[in-house]
Amino acid sequence: MKRTLLALLLAPMMMVPVQAAQGGCGFAQQEEGGLFATCDQEEKKEVILTGYLGFDELRQQPGYEANFDAYQADAALVAKLAAIDTPTELVVIVGTWCPDCHRETPRLAKILAEANNPNLSVKYIGIDRSRTDPEGLAAQYDFQRIPTIMVRRDGEELGRIVESPEVTLEQDLATILGAE
């Protein structure tokens, strides 16, 4: 009796094929009867770091060392950034899950390391996939995409680089800072 009732309830669902949701998991009709779970992508295991992030935490992200080592910054532009004599802060909103951040964050760190200018400071704020962090640090900045690199002086924003530079990071920074 229970099997018959269950079969009657499930029969309409088995007649209509259900497709997997785009990029996710769903159910598909199998020829040998019944619905079977399907999944378009493998499950990812990732650690998402949020809040203020330090250099050591960023260095441990996938590809960081390779991207840092491989990047060849324009020495003439780095020299101009090294000559900045006014305290300037870079606020960088990053996602440790974001491929663009994995590319641009090490490049920025390399430029700043080569410039070796104590007047250029950087603050990294990590966000999760919903663009938030538990402390609400990123909420005080208006951003839509990541990485967002905001160049600030005396509490005022001079400019920003969003997702990827227009030319190169060092060129865009020099342009924003008027150090061209």
Backbone torsions as a table, in degrees:
resi	resn	phi	psi	omega
1	MET	NA	-47.6	-179.7
2	LYS	-63.3	-40.0	179.8
3	ARG	-65.4	-39.9	-180.0
4	THR	-65.1	-44.0	178.7
5	LEU	-63.2	-43.7	178.3
6	LEU	-62.7	-42.4	179.2
7	ALA	-63.0	-40.2	178.9
8	LEU	-65.6	-37.1	179.6
9	LEU	-72.0	-37.4	-176.6
10	LEU	-85.9	-20.4	-175.7
11	ALA	-54.6	-46.5	-179.7
12	PRO	-61.6	-35.5	180.0
13	MET	-69.9	-30.4	-177.4
14	MET	-77.7	-16.0	-178.3
15	MET	-84.7	-23.9	-177.6
16	VAL	-106.9	117.5	178.5
17	PRO	-67.9	136.2	177.3
18	VAL	-109.2	128.4	-177.6
19	GLN	-94.2	154.2	177.8
20	ALA	-66.2	141.9	176.0
21	ALA	-64.4	146.6	-177.9
22	GLN	-59.9	121.0	177.1
23	GLY	75.4	12.7	-177.4
24	GLY	-141.8	-157.1	-178.0
25	CYS	-104.4	152.8	179.1
26	GLY	-160.3	-158.2	179.5
27	PHE	-130.0	146.3	179.7
28	ALA	-131.4	146.0	178.0
29	GLN	-76.6	127.9	177.0
30	GLN	-101.1	147.3	-177.4
31	GLU	-61.0	-32.6	-176.3
32	GLU	-84.8	17.0	173.6
33	GLY	92.7	129.9	173.6
34	GLY	103.8	162.6	177.7
35	LEU	-97.0	138.1	179.2
36	PHE	-127.6	140.9	179.8
37	ALA	-67.9	139.2	175.2
38	THR	-129.3	158.7	179.8
39	CYS	-147.6	131.5	-178.2
40	ASP	-76.8	-25.2	-174.6
41	GLN	-135.6	155.4	178.2
42	GLU	-75.4	150.0	177.9
43	GLU	-70.1	132.4	179.5
44	LYS	-98.4	139.0	173.4
45	LYS	-111.2	114.1	-176.4
46	GLU	-137.9	154.6	174.4
47	VAL	-109.4	125.2	179.6
48	ILE	-106.6	117.2	179.5
49	LEU	-93.5	135.2	-179.6
50	THR	-128.5	165.7	-179.7
51	GLY	85.1	-163.6	177.7
52	TYR	-65.9	130.6	179.8
53	LEU	-115.8	139.6	177.1
54	GLY	-98.3	170.5	-179.0
55	PHE	-57.4	-43.3	-178.2
56	ASP	-63.0	-37.2	178.3
57	GLU	-68.3	-40.2	179.6
58	LEU	-68.1	-38.5	-179.6
59	ARG	-59.6	-25.2	-177.7
60	GLN	-84.5	-1.8	-179.7
61	GLN	-75.6	152.0	-178.0
62	PRO	-55.0	127.9	175.0
63	GLY	78.7	-0.7	-174.9
64	TYR	-59.6	-54.6	-176.8
65	GLU	-60.1	-43.3	-178.9
66	ALA	-64.0	-43.5	179.1
67	ASN	-68.6	-36.5	177.5
68	PHE	-63.9	-49.9	-177.5
69	ASP	-66.1	-36.8	-174.1
70	ALA	-77.5	-23.7	-173.6
71	TYR	-73.1	128.8	178.0
72	GLN	-111.2	98.6	-179.3
73	ALA	-75.6	151.7	177.5
74	ASP	-70.2	113.3	-174.4
75	ALA	-60.4	-37.3	-179.7
76	ALA	-65.5	-40.1	178.6
77	LEU	-72.2	-37.3	176.6
78	VAL	-62.4	-38.7	177.7
79	ALA	-62.6	-37.4	177.7
80	LYS	-67.2	-37.8	176.8
81	LEU	-68.9	-33.7	178.2
82	ALA	-66.3	-24.0	-177.1
83	ALA	-89.3	-3.0	178.8
84	ILE	-59.7	124.7	-175.6
85	ASP	-111.1	7.6	177.5
86	THR	-111.6	131.8	178.9
87	PRO	-55.2	126.1	-177.0
88	THR	-134.8	135.3	-179.6
89	GLU	-112.5	136.6	172.2
90	LEU	-106.3	124.9	174.3
91	VAL	-108.3	120.8	-175.4
92	VAL	-117.4	117.6	175.6
93	ILE	-92.4	119.9	-175.6
94	VAL	-130.7	158.8	170.8
95	GLY	-123.2	123.7	-179.3
96	THR	-69.5	-5.2	177.6
97	TRP	-99.3	-2.9	-169.9
98	CYS	-97.1	123.2	179.0
99	PRO	-61.3	-37.4	177.9
100	ASP	-63.3	-38.4	177.6
101	CYS	-66.9	-37.5	178.0
102	HIS	-63.5	-28.7	179.3
103	ARG	-84.1	-49.6	-170.4
104	GLU	-82.3	-34.8	-177.2
105	THR	-61.6	-45.6	176.9
106	PRO	-64.6	-34.6	178.5
107	ARG	-64.5	-44.2	177.8
108	LEU	-61.4	-44.0	179.8
109	ALA	-61.3	-38.2	179.0
110	LYS	-65.8	-44.0	179.1
111	ILE	-60.0	-47.0	-178.6
112	LEU	-67.0	-36.6	178.0
113	ALA	-65.4	-42.1	179.9
114	GLU	-70.5	-35.1	178.0
115	ALA	-69.2	-34.7	176.2
116	ASN	47.3	48.6	-176.1
117	ASN	-109.3	115.4	179.6
118	PRO	-65.3	-14.2	176.8
119	ASN	-80.2	-10.8	177.2
120	LEU	-106.6	109.5	177.7
121	SER	-112.9	156.8	-178.6
122	VAL	-133.5	141.1	177.0
123	LYS	-127.4	119.7	178.8
124	TYR	-99.5	132.0	176.0
125	ILE	-121.4	117.7	179.0
126	GLY	-88.3	139.8	178.4
127	ILE	-125.2	159.9	176.4
128	ASP	-91.0	-174.1	-176.3
129	ARG	-67.1	-17.3	176.8
130	SER	-92.6	11.5	177.4
131	ARG	65.0	34.5	178.4
132	THR	-132.8	167.8	171.7
133	ASP	-137.9	152.3	-174.6
134	PRO	-57.7	-32.4	-178.1
135	GLU	-83.8	-8.9	-178.9
136	GLY	73.1	22.4	-177.7
137	LEU	-65.3	-43.1	-177.5
138	ALA	-73.3	-22.3	-176.5
139	ALA	-63.5	-21.6	-179.5
140	GLN	-78.7	-4.9	179.9
141	TYR	-115.7	142.5	177.6
142	ASP	-87.8	111.4	178.5
143	PHE	-147.1	152.0	178.9
144	GLN	-120.8	-32.9	-176.4
145	ARG	-127.9	160.9	179.2
146	ILE	-130.6	154.2	-4.6
147	PRO	-70.8	148.8	170.8
148	THR	-116.8	119.7	179.5
149	ILE	-108.5	110.7	179.5
150	MET	-101.0	130.1	178.7
151	VAL	-101.0	119.6	-173.6
152	ARG	-127.5	142.9	177.2
153	ARG	-141.3	129.1	-179.4
154	ASP	54.2	37.9	177.8
155	GLY	78.2	-1.7	-179.9
156	GLU	-107.8	141.2	177.4
157	GLU	-81.6	127.6	178.0
158	LEU	-90.4	-30.5	-178.4
159	GLY	173.2	177.2	-179.9
160	ARG	-150.9	157.5	173.9
161	ILE	-116.9	123.7	-176.0
162	VAL	-116.5	124.9	177.2
163	GLU	69.7	-60.6	177.7
164	SER	-150.1	153.5	-177.8
165	PRO	-69.8	158.1	175.1
166	GLU	-71.5	-40.7	178.3
167	VAL	-115.7	-82.2	171.3
168	THR	-138.5	163.8	179.5
169	LEU	-59.3	-46.2	-177.9
170	GLU	-67.1	-35.1	177.1
171	GLN	-68.0	-46.5	-179.4
172	ASP	-63.5	-40.6	177.3
173	LEU	-63.1	-44.2	179.4
174	ALA	-62.2	-38.8	178.4
175	THR	-64.5	-48.7	-179.9
176	ILE	-59.8	-39.4	-176.6
177	LEU	-86.4	-0.9	-179.4
178	GLY	66.2	31.0	-176.5
179	ALA	-106.9	23.1	-176.6
180	GLU	-72.5	NA	NA
